[in-house]
Amino acid sequence: MLYAFLKPIAVVLMRLLFRLEARGTEHIPRSGALVIVANHSSVLDPPLVGGAAPRPLSYLAKAELFDIPLLGALIRGVNARPLRRDGADAGALRTALRVLDDGGALLLFPEGTRGPEGVLREPKAGAAMLAILSGAPVVPAYVKGSGAAWPKGCRLPRPVKVMVTFGPPLTFQRATGVDRKAHYEATSRALMAAIARLGGLTTATPAGAPSPGRDVTQAGRA
């Protein structure tokens, strides 16, 4: 598989260029369905999180990239799948659920697009929807330094240290008797709050939002 061949090479390059450091990898289940959610400030984020994670990841990337000769075939070979960003993409949702049904790990960026380093923006509902519909554990991750290493609008990357921190896995349940859209939006905010805690940031959590999920590492300890 192309992913297995390229990952060791990419990790060596990222350690040389960005002194890539991973923390909290013990929180990532080594098998079974898994969703990883992370902040997003650079095009480097998918390979950086993938390089830091101890298991293969699948990704959703904007559909336009798959139309570029060679690049489209390359990113598909490293487990990327197309996502249309101009509205709801039922096909991408089905693809993501298939990855999870097959016991795979899926990396998602709830913010949807890149933003400034150290600033968490309003999340989209897609990641929360997948977490709830699949029932898969969700591992939050915070990427520090990627926005400085290759900020939006910059032509070339810079040799800035990058650290990826993973938090304990959480689970989110389907709710009954509540508005589905409101539940997805509140869960999205809970996901962002978990990411923010890893980065020492703060986010506003509206009244009525669900708890940041159930820490599955605490199951059975009550």
VEXDREN-2710 file (C-alpha; in Angstrom, 1 decimal):
% VEXDREN-2710
k/r/px/py/pz
1/MET/0.0/0.0/0.0
2/LEU/1.3/3.5/-0.9
3/TYR/0.4/4.8/2.6
4/ALA/2.6/2.2/4.3
5/PHE/5.5/2.9/1.9
6/LEU/5.4/6.7/2.2
7/LYS/4.7/7.2/5.9
8/PRO/8.1/6.3/7.2
9/ILE/9.7/8.6/4.6
10/ALA/7.3/11.4/5.5
11/VAL/7.9/11.0/9.2
12/VAL/11.7/11.2/8.8
13/LEU/11.3/14.4/6.7
14/MET/8.8/16.0/9.2
15/ARG/11.2/15.2/12.1
16/LEU/14.1/16.8/10.2
17/LEU/12.1/19.9/9.0
18/PHE/9.7/20.5/11.8
19/ARG/11.2/18.5/14.7
20/LEU/7.8/16.7/14.9
21/GLU/6.9/15.6/18.4
22/ALA/3.9/13.5/19.4
23/ARG/2.4/13.4/22.8
24/GLY/-0.5/11.3/24.2
25/THR/-0.3/8.5/21.6
26/GLU/-1.2/6.1/24.3
27/HIS/-4.7/7.5/24.0
28/ILE/-5.1/6.2/20.5
29/PRO/-6.7/2.7/20.3
30/ARG/-4.5/0.5/18.1
31/SER/-7.5/-1.1/16.3
32/GLY/-11.2/-0.6/15.7
33/ALA/-13.3/2.3/14.5
34/LEU/-11.8/5.7/15.6
35/VAL/-12.4/9.4/14.8
36/ILE/-9.6/11.9/15.4
37/VAL/-10.6/15.5/15.5
38/ALA/-8.0/18.3/15.3
39/ASN/-7.6/22.0/14.9
40/HIS/-6.6/23.2/11.4
41/SER/-4.2/26.0/10.6
42/SER/-2.0/24.6/7.8
43/VAL/-2.0/22.3/4.8
44/LEU/0.6/20.4/6.8
45/ASP/-1.9/19.3/9.4
46/PRO/-3.1/16.0/7.7
47/PRO/0.4/14.6/7.2
48/LEU/1.6/15.9/10.6
49/VAL/-1.3/14.2/12.5
50/GLY/-0.9/11.1/10.3
51/GLY/2.8/11.0/11.0
52/ALA/2.3/11.4/14.7
53/ALA/-0.5/8.8/15.0
54/PRO/0.6/5.1/15.6
55/ARG/-1.9/3.7/13.1
56/PRO/-3.0/4.5/9.5
57/LEU/-5.5/7.3/9.1
58/SER/-8.1/8.1/6.4
59/TYR/-8.9/11.7/5.4
60/LEU/-11.5/13.8/3.7
61/ALA/-10.0/16.3/1.3
62/LYS/-11.7/18.9/-0.9
63/ALA/-12.9/17.4/-4.1
64/GLU/-11.1/19.8/-6.4
65/LEU/-7.7/18.3/-5.4
66/PHE/-8.7/15.0/-7.0
67/ASP/-9.0/16.6/-10.4
68/ILE/-5.4/17.6/-10.4
69/PRO/-3.3/15.2/-12.5
70/LEU/-0.9/13.0/-10.4
71/LEU/-1.9/14.8/-7.2
72/GLY/-5.4/13.3/-7.3
73/ALA/-4.0/9.7/-7.6
74/LEU/-1.4/10.4/-4.9
75/ILE/-3.7/11.6/-2.2
76/ARG/-6.2/8.8/-3.0
77/GLY/-3.3/6.4/-2.5
78/VAL/-2.7/7.7/1.0
79/ASN/-6.3/7.2/2.1
80/ALA/-7.8/10.6/1.2
81/ARG/-11.4/10.7/0.0
82/PRO/-13.2/13.6/-1.8
83/LEU/-15.4/16.0/0.0
84/ARG/-17.5/18.8/-1.6
85/ARG/-17.5/21.9/0.6
86/ASP/-20.3/23.8/-1.1
87/GLY/-23.1/22.1/0.9
88/ALA/-24.0/18.8/2.5
89/ASP/-22.1/15.9/0.8
90/ALA/-24.1/12.7/1.4
91/GLY/-21.5/10.7/-0.5
92/ALA/-18.7/11.8/1.7
93/LEU/-20.7/10.9/4.8
94/ARG/-21.4/7.4/3.5
95/THR/-17.7/7.0/2.6
96/ALA/-16.6/8.1/6.1
97/LEU/-19.1/5.8/7.8
98/ARG/-17.8/2.9/5.6
99/VAL/-14.3/3.6/6.9
100/LEU/-15.5/3.4/10.4
101/ASP/-17.7/0.4/9.8
102/ASP/-14.6/-1.4/8.5
103/GLY/-12.7/-0.6/11.7
104/GLY/-10.6/2.2/10.3
105/ALA/-9.4/5.5/11.8
106/LEU/-10.7/8.8/10.3
107/LEU/-9.1/12.2/10.7
108/LEU/-11.4/15.2/10.6
109/PHE/-11.0/19.0/11.1
110/PRO/-14.3/20.3/12.6
111/GLU/-13.5/23.9/11.6
112/GLY/-13.6/22.8/8.0
113/THR/-11.0/25.2/6.6
114/ARG/-7.6/26.6/7.8
115/GLY/-7.4/29.6/10.1
116/PRO/-4.8/31.5/12.1
117/GLU/-2.4/29.6/14.5
118/GLY/-3.8/29.4/18.0
119/VAL/-7.3/30.5/17.1
120/LEU/-10.2/28.0/17.2
121/ARG/-13.1/29.0/15.0
122/GLU/-16.8/28.0/14.9
123/PRO/-17.0/24.3/14.0
124/LYS/-19.1/22.6/11.4
125/ALA/-21.5/19.8/12.4
126/GLY/-20.0/17.1/10.2
127/ALA/-17.5/15.6/12.7
128/ALA/-20.1/15.6/15.4
129/MET/-22.6/13.9/13.1
130/LEU/-20.1/11.1/12.3
131/ALA/-19.2/10.6/15.9
132/ILE/-22.8/10.3/17.0
133/LEU/-24.0/8.1/14.1
134/SER/-21.0/5.8/14.2
135/GLY/-20.7/5.6/18.0
136/ALA/-16.9/5.4/17.5
137/PRO/-14.5/6.8/20.1
138/VAL/-13.3/10.3/19.4
139/VAL/-9.7/11.3/20.1
140/PRO/-9.1/15.1/20.2
141/ALA/-5.8/16.4/18.9
142/TYR/-4.1/19.7/19.0
143/VAL/-1.5/20.7/16.4
144/LYS/0.9/23.4/17.7
145/GLY/3.3/25.1/15.3
146/SER/1.9/24.1/11.9
147/GLY/0.4/27.5/11.3
148/ALA/3.8/29.1/11.7
149/ALA/5.6/26.3/9.8
150/TRP/3.4/26.8/6.7
151/PRO/0.8/29.5/7.2
152/LYS/-2.0/30.1/4.7
153/GLY/-0.8/32.3/1.8
154/CYS/2.9/31.4/2.3
155/ARG/4.6/29.7/-0.7
156/LEU/7.1/27.6/1.1
157/PRO/7.3/26.0/4.6
158/ARG/9.5/27.2/7.4
159/PRO/11.6/25.1/9.8
160/VAL/9.4/25.6/12.9
161/LYS/8.9/23.0/15.6
162/VAL/5.5/21.2/15.5
163/MET/3.9/19.2/18.3
164/VAL/0.8/17.1/18.0
165/THR/-0.9/16.3/21.3
166/PHE/-3.6/13.6/21.6
167/GLY/-6.2/13.5/24.4
168/PRO/-8.2/10.7/26.0
169/PRO/-10.9/9.1/23.7
170/LEU/-14.5/10.4/24.2
171/THR/-17.8/8.9/23.1
172/PHE/-21.0/10.7/22.1
173/GLN/-24.4/9.1/22.1
174/ARG/-27.5/9.7/20.1
175/ALA/-30.0/11.8/22.0
176/THR/-33.8/11.3/22.1
177/GLY/-36.4/14.0/22.5
178/VAL/-34.1/16.8/21.4
179/ASP/-33.6/18.7/18.1
180/ARG/-31.1/16.8/16.0
181/LYS/-29.5/19.8/14.5
182/ALA/-29.1/21.5/17.8
183/HIS/-27.6/18.3/19.2
184/TYR/-25.0/18.1/16.4
185/GLU/-24.1/21.7/16.9
186/ALA/-23.7/21.4/20.6
187/THR/-21.6/18.2/20.2
188/SER/-19.4/20.1/17.7
189/ARG/-18.8/22.7/20.3
190/ALA/-17.9/20.0/22.9
191/LEU/-15.4/18.6/20.5
192/MET/-13.8/22.0/20.0
193/ALA/-13.7/22.4/23.8
194/ALA/-11.7/19.2/24.1
195/ILE/-9.3/20.3/21.4
196/ALA/-8.9/23.7/23.1
197/ARG/-8.0/22.1/26.4
198/LEU/-5.1/20.3/24.8
199/GLY/-3.8/23.6/23.4
200/GLY/-4.4/25.6/26.6
201/LEU/-7.0/27.7/24.8
202/THR/-10.6/28.6/25.6
203/THR/-13.8/28.3/23.7
204/ALA/-17.3/29.5/24.4
205/THR/-19.7/26.7/25.2
206/PRO/-23.4/27.7/24.9
207/ALA/-26.0/26.8/27.5
208/GLY/-27.5/23.4/27.0
209/ALA/-24.4/22.0/25.3
210/PRO/-23.6/18.3/26.1
211/SER/-20.7/17.4/28.3
212/PRO/-17.4/16.9/26.4
213/GLY/-18.3/13.3/25.9
214/ARG/-17.6/10.2/28.0
215/ASP/-14.0/9.5/28.6
216/VAL/-13.8/5.9/27.7
217/THR/-10.6/5.4/29.6
218/GLN/-12.7/5.9/32.8
219/ALA/-15.3/3.3/31.8
220/GLY/-16.0/0.9/34.7
221/ARG/-14.2/2.9/37.3
222/ALA/-17.2/4.5/38.9
END
